[in-house]
Amino acid sequence: MKNYDFIIVGSGFAGSIMAERFANVLNKKVLIIEQRDHIAGNMFDYYDEAGVLIHKYGPHLFRTNEDFVWDYMSQFTEWHPYQHKVVAEIDTHLVPVPFNLTSLEVLMPEKASEIKEILLSEFGMDKKVPVSVLRKHQNPMISELGSFIFEKIYLNYTTKQWGEKPENLDFETITARVPVHVSYDDRYFQEKYQFLPKEGYTQMFKKMLSNPNIEVRLSVKANEVLNLDTDSNKIFFKGEEFTGTVIYSGAIDEMLGYAFGELPYRSLRFEVETHDKEYFQPTGTVNYPNDHDYTRISEYKHMMAQKPSKTSVMVEYPQEYKRLVPGQDIPYYPIPKDENTIAYDKYRSIADKFSNLYLIGRLAEYKYYDMNNIIMHALKTFNEEFANKN
Ligand code: UDP
């Protein structure tokens, strides 16, 4: 075995940032084990036959308010500015999502000006308010609006997306991501920096991993080469004890042999269609809360500077996760629910006994992280746990 200082499982943001820091800042030797045949995790993108840059695992929109995140990522790419816009098809209208004052005026034209005044005096302009706060509000006009938005925008979309009714999920956490916006600002995000890597995410990840101290092995399943021995709390790599540090960003139930059963995940199926027209739809994404089996259609041409003559769209179908069924075996989302957190914590308490094991990422931490959060979290972990200690 070569003298690796670090073994990293997974080459998404968590794994690649840690690898980059270990190699470039600490000058350490890093092995990345990646089960797919490509790097970049769910950020992987490629040009299709129409010349459209497709995010293979669904649209990934980079945004951050943090200068240090922006500065860090800017070492690895130039940027293309892109402010994501989403509309939802509600009844016969396309209205901005997050639901905002324009959505209000389109869907409730008669009451809109009265409700707007109440919203402004209660919350103020440009404020974000979770739908659950509106629904519980003491002012009946606001609580009725909350119920209306819940029914039209969240209820059926959430049920379709997660395969469960909102009341069975940690609905407040999930929908806090998309709060109602008392504003005419129709952007999906309001962060200071909203950009996409100019040459795509895959190129950006290639650059992050370009240090010769980083070796990437593709198409290798971690549990076939790494063994977490729960009797000795030692880690073995290909049968030999590994005394360096392991950064694990995969699914923790898999790594620990499903000792406490399988953790539930939600999966997705994507269909890419190319249309011989300039544009398919008015915005980057159109959500379909109340009709169809799919939740949303994204049109990548809106997102990038390059404009090929045809357009390609991606239709997103939520589906049950089944780890042994090809096509359904990608765990895209941990399912935010108390009982799942309790089940995860059992695995976590076993993993925490390994002094040279770090769990980081959406799967390893069973947390619905966004890219910007995971970037921050990885950089913070590096700074706090490794920067001055190796
Ligand atoms: N959501 C919804 N209706 C929408 C958009 C979002 O009900 O039109 C809810 C839904 O539960 C979804 C969650 O808000 O899973 C988070 O949406 P987001 O767009 O952040 O999802 P992601 O892009 O992470 O799949």
Boltz pocket constraint, residues with backbone or C-beta under 6 A from the ligand:
constraints:
  - pocket:
      binder: B
      contacts: [[A, 59], [A, 88], [A, 97], [A, 153], [A, 154], [A, 155], [A, 157], [A, 158], [A, 161], [A, 174], [A, 175], [A, 177], [A, 178], [A, 287], [A, 289]]
      max_distance: 6.0
